[in-house]
Amino acid sequence: MGIFNNLFKSDKLEQPVDLSLISTDMHSHLIPGIDDGAQTIEESIDLIRSLYNLGYKKIVTTPHVMLEYAKNTPAIIHSGLEKLKTAVAEAQIPMSIEAAAEYMLDDGFAKKFRSGELLTFGKKYVLIELSVFIPPDSLFQTIFDLKLDGFNPVLAHPERYFYWHYNFEHYVSLKDREILFQINLPSLSAYYSPEVKKITEKLIDNNMVDFIGTDLHSNASIIQIEKCRYFKYLEKLVNSGKLLNKTL
């Protein structure tokens, strides 16, 4: 009978998790027109208002920086941020907004790093992402170099790198090198895939998650965030005391 009951045990909560307990979202794409996120200031304002209504008090938005696709510079990002902050103030949304970046570890990253261009948040946290096809050969060396220069690398959505899904030791090796992990809130559902959901839960079970971000691009993500507020694993993560979002 116990086995039968477990088969139908729900992973949902009756009451949603209060996202004000997270307070700060540190991964989003809300500066309009500079990457694959919001494309207009009106869309940006709608998304920011939605985050505020969900309980967030602060946003560190993180435009893509890539060698081939999103050739954003600190000047481009800062200019877009100032326009966005003005629009948010005019819309009377009491949201604090900062900007950093989400850096692809591609062939152009080392040049940006060495030239002092990296945009960080909090305690010199730098958000990095990897190719979805294959991790760079230089990953461990890049982590070492960043830490040697006083940066704290944060790996964006490690649960989405399918090439590690069947060898969890890759995640362990990264944590042994003191890299921080940021999962995407929608990963708690099957939004990306059931496999991503499974790895997300395993990372939470092993106390390996340091940040949770929305990775907000559009209203489709808002819908998923609202759904994920009812997932028990979000409650488990928020109650773990591990999350660093509120320290930002």
N, C-alpha and C positions, 0 to 999 in steps of 0.2 A: 504493500500500500504506500509505503514511504517513497519507493522508486516512482510509482505512478504519480504521486503528488508532485515530485520534483520535475517530472516531465512538463507539467503545466504551471510551474512556478513562474510568476511574472517578474520581469526585470524592471518594471515600472513602479513609480511612486504614485500615491494618491494625491499628494500635494507637491507642487513644483519647487525645485531648489531656488533659493533667493540669490540671484546673480549679483546683488550688491555685496555679497560675501566675497566675491572675486574682485569686485571694484574696478579693476583696470584691465582693459583689453590691450594686449601688446603685439597683436598681429592682425593687420587689416590693410585694405587697399582703398583708401577713401579720398585721396587727393585726385581730383577729377582729370581724366584725360592723359595720364602719364604712364599707365600700365593697363592691365586687363581688368581692373576694378571699376569703380564708379567712373562714368564718362562725362557727366555734367555736374555742375555745382548743385543743382536741384536734387539729383540722385544722391549725392553725398549727404546733403542735409536730411533727406528722408531716412537714410541709413543711420546717421548719427542720432536722429530723434528716436529711432527704433531701439538703438542700444541704450539710450538714456531711459526710455520707458521700461526696458528690461532690467534696469537697476545699475548699469555701469555709470561710473562717475568720471572716469578718465580714459582717454584713448591715446595710445602710442601707435600711430599709423605707420605702416612699413611698406612703401612702394618697392616693387621689384627693381633690382639692379642686375642686369645681365649684359654680357658682351655683345650679343647679336640682337636681342629683342628690346629690352628696356634699358636704354643707355642713359639712365638718370644719373645726374650729378648732385652733389650737395646743394648747389645753387638752384637747380631746377626744383628739388624737393622743398627747400626752404621757401622759395617764392610761392609754390603751390600751397604750402602750409599757411602762410600769412593770409592768402586770399580765402582759404577755407576757414580760418579762425575768424576773419571778419564776417563771413557769411553766417557762421554759427552764432556769433554775437548778435547779428541783426535778426536772426530767427529766434533769439531769446532762449536758446537751449543752454542750460548751465552745465556744460561739459568742458572739462579741461582737455586740451588737445596738444600733443607733441608729435614729432616725427622722427623716425630713424630710417631703416631700410631693411629689406630682405635680400641678402646677397647670395647669388648663385656662385657656387665654387667652380667657376669655369676658368678659362685661360686668362681672363682679364682680372681675376680677383687679386692676385699677388701684386699687380701694379697699383691697384687702388689701396691695398693694405700698406704697401711701402711708401706711398706718397702721402699718407696721413689723411686719406679721404673718408675713412669709415665713419658712418653715423651710428652712434650707439645710444642706448637708453639705460636708465638706472645706474648700476655699478659697472659701467663700461661693458654692458652686455651687448654683444653683436649677434644679430640674427642671421643664420646661414641656412641655405637649402642646398640639396643635391639633385642631380639629374634623376629622373624617375626610371632611367634605363640601366644605369650602372654607376656605382660610386666612384669618385675620382681616386686615382692611385695615391694622390698626395694628401688624402684626408687626414691621416694621423699626423703628418708633418705640419699641415696647416693649423691643426688644433694646437700642436706644440708651439708653433711660432706665435700664434695669437696670444696664448697664455704667457709666453715669455715676454711679450710686449705689454702685459698688464690687462689684456682683454679677457672677457669671460664669454666664450662662444656658446650660443644657444642654438641647438639644432631644431629647425622648424619641422613640424609634423613627421617625426621619425617613423610613426606607424604607417605612413603611406609609401615607404620604400619597400616594395614587394620583394626585392632581392634578399632581404634579411628575414622575411617572414618565417622561413623554415630553418633558420639557424639563429636562435635567440642570443647565442654567445656574442654575436656582433654588437648587439645592444649593450651587453655586459662589458665588452671591451671598451666601448665608448664611455660608459659611465666610469670605468676604472681610470680613464684619462680626464675625469672631472668635467666632461662636457655636460651642459644642461639640456634637458629635453623639454620641448614645447609641443603638446598635442593640440590638435584642432578639436574644438567642441563638437562639431558635427560628426567627428569620427566615432563618437559614442553610439551613434545609430549606424545603420547600414548605408548611409548616404554615399560613401565612397565604395564600399564593398563589405560583405560579411567578414572577409579576412582582415580588413583594416579594423573593424570593430573588435574582433577577437584579440588582435595584437594590442590595441589600445587598452583593453581590459587587463591584459597580462602585464603591461607596463605599470598600470595603476596598482595591481595586486603586488607587484615587486617594489613599490615605492620609488619608481624611477622617473616620475613626472614632476618637473619643477615649475612649469608655466602651462597655462591653458589659454589658447587664443581662439578668436572666432574665424580668422582667415577670411574676413568678410569681404566679399566682392560685389554682391547683389542681394536683392530681396529674397532670392532662392535660399541664400544662407540664413537669413533671418527666420524663415519658416522652419529650417532645420534646428536652429538654436532654440526656438520655442518648444519644439518637440523634445529636444534633449534635456530640457529642464526637468523632465519627469523620469529620467533614467537613474537607477540606483547607483550606478558607477560614478555619476557626477557627484552625487551626495557623498559617496565614499571618498572621492578625491578632495572635495571641499573640506570635509571633516578630518582629513588626514593631517592637516597642519603643515604639509609639505609645500604648498603652493606659495610662490614668491610674488604673485601679481600685486597683492596689497602693499608690498614694500616699494613699489615704483612711484 
